[in-house]
Amino acid sequence: MKTYDAIVVGAGHNGLTNAAFLAKAGLDVVCVEKNDYIGGATVSRNLYKDWWYSNCSYVCSLLRPEIYRELELHKHGLQVTPYGGSVQFMENGDYYGSYHDEEVAYREMARFSRHDADAYKRYSADTMRQCKFIRDFLLSTAPDPTSFKPKDLMEFARIGSKFTGMGEERMHETIRFWTMSVAEYLDEYFETDVIKAAFSGSGIIGTALGIHSPGTAYVLLHHYMGDVDGNVGSWGFARGGTGAVSSAIAGAYQAAGGELRTESGVEQIIVKNGNVTGVALENGDEIHGHIVVSAMDVKRTFLTCMDKNDLPEKFHKRVENFKIRGSSGKVNIALDGLPTFPALPEGSSLIHSDMHFIDSMERMERAYDDWKSGTWSQDPYIDMVIPTLNDPTMAPPGKHFMSCFVQYCPHQIDGRRWTQEEKEAFGETVINQIANYSPDFRDLILHAEIRTPQDIEDEIGITEGNIFHGELTMDQLLFNRPIPGYAQYRGPINGLYMCGSSNHPGGGIMAAPGANAAREILSDLRRPNTVPENWGDD
Amino acid sequence: MKHEPVHQGRLKSPFHSRLESLDTVNEWHQWKGYSSADQLYCSDTEYFAIRNATGVFDLTPMTKYRITGPDALDYLNRLVTRDMAKVRPGRVAYAVWCDDNGQVIDDGTIFHLREGEYRLCSQERHFAWLKAATLGFDVTITHETEDVAALAVQGPTSYSVLSKMNLEGLEELKPFGLMHFDFEGSELMISRTGFTGDLGYELWIDPDKAEALWDALFEAGELHGIRAIGTTALNMARIEAGYLAAYEEFLPADETIRTGVSRSPLELGLDWLVDFKKPNFNGRRALAEEKRNGSAWRLVKLDIEGNKEAHHSYIFSNAKARGGQIGFVTSAVWSPVCKQNIALGTVNTPHGKPGDTVWVEIYYQREMHWNRKMAKATVVDKPFWFPPRRGATPPGPY
C-alpha cells in the first residue's frame, strides 16, 4: 500500500495552506476532509435556490498577503474587495456611523463628542502601534522561552529589539495592553457610551469573555491587525463568498500536485512504536504516511482522534484544560430584497457597512451575563453585513444574502444539547433585534439558517464551535499556544504536527498557522522552504 | 427622532462664494474637512501678490479654541513651554506644546484677546488633549473653529489696503499685537501675524460678516494689487520665512506610531520658546534632560547651490555620501524673491550647525529622464526672507 510523505487532516483554509506549501516542496501529500465539501469554516454553501451563503466566516482581512501572493490565489479565483464603515443603531432612534472618509468620520464622532473625535487619532495611533508590533510575528514561529537553540534565541532577540525599540513608556503600555480589558482600554480615550460600544465589539467577537474581562484588548487587536492591500485594520469580502478563499488555496494545492479526498473523516491517528504511521478513516480505510499534520483544533486532534495511551499524561491533561468555549452563533438569511433602516438617512453609505444594534457598554456586558448563565444573549451583539450589496455573485439580482454573527451563543444550553425549539427561539431573538430597526425586514426573509456553536461543532468539527480554535488570551497565545512546550507546530509524537488555528498566531482566516507549520515540517524533513517570509511594515 | 446625516462632502468656508467667483482653475484640496484652494489663478502670480502687493488667504479651517476662566493663564503656562505671563492682553504668542516626553504635539499661536481670555490656533485638533490638561484648573475650553471666519492679508501693501477701511489706530499695531475694531456692528479682531514672514495681518470675524468683510477688503485693495491666494503660494512664502509646518517638519507626537519619529522643541530650533525658569510645564523634565545631554536631531535651513529643488532629498555630510545619510529635507522650494535654492531639513547632531557645509542628493526629471546631483548646501541661521518692512511700525505705504 502507498505511503504518502504527508497526510493533512482537515481541508479548512489552514489545512489546505499547509498542504499546498508541502506539495510545492515536492512532497507527496494527501489532504483528507470529513465533509463532502472543502473549506471547513471558510466556506460558501448553496443552501437555498441560487443563494450562496458565507455561512461560517464571512469577512476577510487577516489572510496573510505573503501567502496570497506566493500561492497566486488570484489565479485560482480569489478576489478580495474592501468594504468600509460600520453603524451602531441606538435605542433612542439615533445611530452612530463610522465612515471611510476620515473627515466625515470625524464630524460624526464630534456630533456625539468633540473630545472623542479628537481623541480618536491618539487611539488609532496607539492601537496601530500594537498592530505593527504583532504583525511582524504572524508569519513566524513563536520562539520557545526555555530553549537555547540559536533559532529561538535569535527570534527572541528580534522580538526584544522591536519591543525595547518602542521606548520605556510605550513598553509599559504594551505590557499593559496585552492583558487589559477592551472596556478599560477604550476608557483611556473615549467618553461616549455608544462610541465605546461600537469599538468594543471587536474585543469580544468569537470570544467567551465580556468587554470587562482581562485580555479582551488583545482580541480587539486580533481584529485590527489584518489588512486589505496594506490598509491595516481594513476588512473585505471575498468575491463569491468566503469559500472563494479555500477553493483558491485548494486550487494552488492541486496545481502543485496535491491530492484531496472529501468524505474521509479521520477516526484515529495511528501511532506505532512512538511514531505516527497514518490515519484510520471513519469509513474503515487506512492511509499511510510518514507524517500526519492535523488542521483540527487541539482538543479534537488529541482527545477525539488519538488513543490516550499514545500521549504523555501531562500533555493530555493540558489539552483537556485548553480553553475553547463556544460563544458565537450565526444566522444566515436569504432576502427577497434589501431591507430598509428608517433611522438611516436615505441613500446613506452606511447600508454597506457592518451593522450593530447595541448602543451601550452596559448592554454589551449584559449580553455576556446571559451566556454565563448558560443561555444565549436575549439582547445580543450582532455583527450584520449584507455582502450582496458588494458582490453580484452570491444572490440573484435584487436579492440579498445577510450574514448575522451573534455574540453570545453557548455551545450547550444549561449543559445539554440544544433543542429544536431553543434553536428557533435563538434565531427569533436575532431576527427580532434587527426587525426593531427595520420594519420590512421580517417580510423579506425567504430562508434562514440558524447555527449554534453546537451545529458548527457537529458539522465543521471545531470543538464547541469556537471560531478561533481556542481563546485568544495571553495564557494561550504566542509560545503558550496551544500548550507551552508544543508551540512550534510539533505534537508529542514523532511525525505528528499541528497546523490549525489552535496554534500561533491563532484564529481567523489568516493561513499563518498552516504556513508556519509547513515551514517547520520542511525544516525537519530537510527540504527547501517554500513558505514566504513576512514582508514587514518598515 | 430622525437625525440628519453629517455633511458627507467637503465643507465650504464662509468665504467660499468669494473664492469660487475669483477661481479660474478649479484646483482644490481638503483641509480639515474644508475645500481649500491650491491656487485660484496661477500660484506664481499669487506668490508675487504676497511679496509684491497683498495676498489674501482663507484660513478659516485653522483649528481654534477659546480658553477662558480664572486659571486660563496658569493653565496655558502649564500647557506650553514658553512663559505666557509675559504675553499681555492685546499680544499674540507663537508657542509649542509637548507631551511628557518633551516631544512636540503641535505648534500654534495664542492670542491674548482680553485679560484672561485667550484663543489658541493650531493646525491640528487637540480638544481631548487640551481637556485632559485642564485637570486642577478652573478653565473653560471651547472649540470655535466654525464660529470664527479668518483671513490672512499679507504683503507689502497690506497696510495700505487696511488703512482704507477706517480702522482707527491700526498704524500703531506692532508685530504680534492684536486690536479690536467694529465692522458693521460685529467685532473685527486684527492681529499683526501671519505665515509669510512679511508685513501682514490676520482678520478674525463672525462668519455671518465674512462675505461683507471680504467685499470691503477687496474694494479697499483694488488699487493696491490685492489678490486671493491658494496654499501653493502660501507654502512657498512660509519656507522662505523658515516657518515649520506640522506633518512636514514634525509630526504631532501623540499621533506617531513609531518611536523616534517625533521631535522636541530643542530639535526644531525652538529653544527660545522653552522657558526653564517656569516651575512646571508639560515635558519640562524630559526637555531639561535633553538640554543637559544633547539633542538627537537639529532642524536646518539650507542654502543649496544651483537651481534644482531638493524635494525629499537625503542629506549627507560629504559629497561622496560616506558614512550614510545624516538626515533629509522636509520642505524645499526655489525662492523667487531671494533667487535662491532653499530648503528646511532635519539632521542628526552634531551635524548641521550654522555655517556647516552639508550635501543634498537631488533627483530631478528632465523630459521623462531622471538625473541625480549631489549639491553643496550651507546651513544658515536666519530666515531666508526677513524684510525690514515686516517690523516697521507704523508700516510704510510701500
Interface residues (C-beta under 8 A of the other chain):
Chain A: N92 G93 D94 Y95 G97 Y99 D101 E103 V104 Y106 R107 E108 R111 R114 H115 D116 A117 D118 A119 K121 R122 S124 A125 M128 R129 K132 G165 M166 G167 E169 R170 Y189 P342 A343 L344 P345 S348 S349 D538
Chain B: M1 K2 H3 E4 P5 V6 H7 Q8 R10 Q30 K32 G33 D100 N101 R125 H126 F127 A128 W129 K131 H143 P252 D254 E255 T256 I257 R258 T259 G260
